[in-house]
Amino acid sequence: MIGLVHYLTLAAILFVIGVYGILTKRNVIALLMSIELMLNAVNLNLVAFSRYIQPDVLTGQVFAIFSITVAATEVAVGLALVFRVYHDHHTVHIDKLNQMRW
Amino acid sequence: MDELSYNIAFYILAAMTVASAIGVVTKPNLVHSSFLLALCFIGISGLYVLLQADFLAAVQILVYSGAVAILIVLGLMLTQRSSMENTNQNSGWRRGTLLVCGCLLLVILIVIGATPWHYSSAPAAQDTPSVIAQLLLTDYMVAFETAAVLLLAAMMGAIALAKGGKEE
């Protein structure tokens, strides 16, 4: 019987894959992709809670909708920033984008 | 849907989602990564269907696979000069990162296993779009309008950032 624990485990695996991507990738757009993976894992958690803890009120699904909205704006602004950085520095490699380090 | 086919569907979709997510972070070519990301989003929308969240499944395909993944591909094409080979490099210390991520996964799984969940046996809400619309325009009215303002602000901010003003 597939239950809440299965969905939570799957979401945990997806989230950890996203964390791994964030920590190892060296291209800004790859970092954005990893962030999207983590946000999707959280949305999956919200929907699974909504289905198994309170299936009659859809609060979890409404939360997931707001989360999707914020994720969409995040990727739009993030990509605009990437374009700007690429325009100014001609690279999206984060090891070379270290002017703000000190 | 009877239980056996539900289980089979869950495991197929879960395997597809996890495999494509692993592909996203391990493929050396960023274009492959972004298409695998779209596949991963489609797998998650299938899981939403299994969770009887049909409206969210549609939104997931529209917004994530349709908009976010394509936007990322566009961003890739505009910021890579030469070939796409080897654009998705890893940093040096992969082993330490794997260890950290494994520990994180272990902790999350232990917490999931140790938490006493209070399941509800009520049937899932049917016809979710109308219920969600009702909720959005009554209980979550303020949050809904705030999300609209956020979208507008993000749109203007993205245009301003990407276009770039004159620095006097």
Interface residues (C-beta under 8 A of the other chain):
Chain A: M1 I2 G3 L4 V5 H6 Y7 L8 T9 L10 A12 I13 L14 F15 V16 I17 G18 V19 Y20 G21 L23 T24 K25 R26 N27 I29 A30 L32 M33 S34 E36 L37 N40 N43 L44 V47 A48 S50 R51 Y52 I53 Q54 P55 D56 V57 L58 T59 Q61 V62 A64 I65 F66 I68 T69 V70 A71 A72 T73 E74 V75 A76 V77 L79 A80 L81 V82 F83 R84 Y86 H87 V92
Chain B: E3 Y6 N7 F10 A14 T17 V18 A21 I22 V24 V25 L30 S33 S34 L37 C40 F41 I44 L47 Y48 L50 L51 Q52 A53 F55 L56 V59 Q60 V63 Y64 A67 V68 L71 I72 L74 G75 L76 L78 T79 T87 N88 Q89 N90 S91 R94 T97 L98 V100 C101 G102 L104 L105 I108 L109 I112 G113 W117 H118 Y119 S120 A122 P123 A124 A125 T128 V131 I132 L135 L136 Y140 A143 A147 L150 L151 A154 M155 G157 A158 I159 L161 A162 G164
